[in-house]
């Protein structure tokens, strides 16, 4: 009789605890946004300029990433005195020397440098998200969220269970008919414009030891960025600047 009472109590406790323990994907995303500064502060950011250095093997490269709503992106890198540019004007991706890049490049740039990221307003963007559950990342518990983008790319986002900050992203995309899998470790969060941004990103192909590291030196919030900066220049305007 006592055992029956204990079982009944355990069942009742499970029912009472269930709603408090259960998490939805929207709750996990909302908590992450709050941990970084809140959705209102994020939406108040109209443009971003990120300056840093990329290390790939023995090579060191200075890079400047500029993004402006709704979908303008420019990535400028200087390596061994050579300036390289890739940009997206909202419709077309281009590079220097001035040339139009494949549609895959446009999708990659818009996906990679979306100011909000894919989890914010995911329904309006046409993405599908699923809360997979908890797993271990670097020995710590993290929530795993599976994202299927409107474009078809699949990503797995890992949010630290304690801090709610993103700590890892794994991607799978098809480029020129080949499946490319990548992974990025994210950390060293610092405040800029009232919002927390990662100042350290280590990324590369999944399963391979070779990685490149981006160390952010400065983030400028809402710099003045003219739309013409994101448009492909005519050939005579393409010469590197001093």
Secondary structure, DSSP 8 states (H G I E B T S, - for coil): -HHHHHHHHHHHHHHHHHHHH---HHHHHHHHHHHHT-HHHHHT--EEEEEEEEEETTEEEEEEEEEETTTEEEEEEEETTEEEEEEE-SS-EEETTTEE--HHHHHHHHHHT-SS-TTTTHHHHT-EEEEEEEEEETTEEEEEEEEE-TTS-EEEEEEETTT--EEEEEEEEEETTEEEEEEEEEEEEEEETTEEEEEEEEEEETT-S--EEEEEEEEEES----GGGGS---GGG-S---
